[in-house]
Amino acid sequence: MVLELLEDIARLLEGLKPEVRKVFLMVQCDWLTYKLITKQMGISLRSVERYVAEALYYCSVLRYGANE
């Protein structure tokens, strides 16, 4: 059951750009700080913030729809 849920989540996140998906999973699953992600990925703090916001918006649209 847990494996099926994880597979469903992975399929849903396939709609994200690879870098956005990676940052989102680093925050949500690995519990890494934004600062640590900037160092590991070699991107700016603003990019991390933007990627997380983009992923959260994407998840919100999937959950609630674009018009709500």
N, C-alpha and C positions, 0 to 999 in steps of 0.2 A: 504494500500500500504506500509506504513512504517512497519507495523507488519510483512508483508510478507518478506520485505527486511531483517529485523532482524532475522527472522526464517531461511532465506537462509544463512545469515552470520553464525548463530549458527551451521547450518549443515556443512558448510565448515570448521569451526574451530574444529569440532569433531575429525578430523584427528590428532590433536595435543595431546600430553600427557596432562593429567588434570592439572598438576602443571604449565606447560608451558602456557596453555590456560588461566589459572587464572591470572598469572602474566601479560600476554599480555593484557587481558581485564582490569586489574587494571591500566595499563599504558594508554591504548587507550580510555577507556570509563570513568574511574573514575578520570583520570588525576592525579594519585598519583605519587609522586617522587620515584625514585629507593630506596632512603634511607628509606622512609616511608614503602615501600613494604618489605624491609629487616626486619624491626621491626615487622610488622604485621604477616609476614609468618615465621620468624625465620630462614631466609636463608641469605647467604652471598651476598654482592653487586655483586660479580663476577657471582654468579648463576642468579641473576636478569638480568644482562647484557646478559648472555648466553641464557637464556630463551627468552628474547625479540628478540635477533638475530635469534634464531631458528624459532620463530613464523614469523618474517618478511621474512625469507628465504622461509618458507613454503608457505606464501601468495604469494610471488614472483613466485614460481614454479607453483602454481595454476593459476596465472594470465598470465604468459609468457611462461611457459613450462620449462622443465629441461635443454634443450639444448640451450637456448638463453641467 
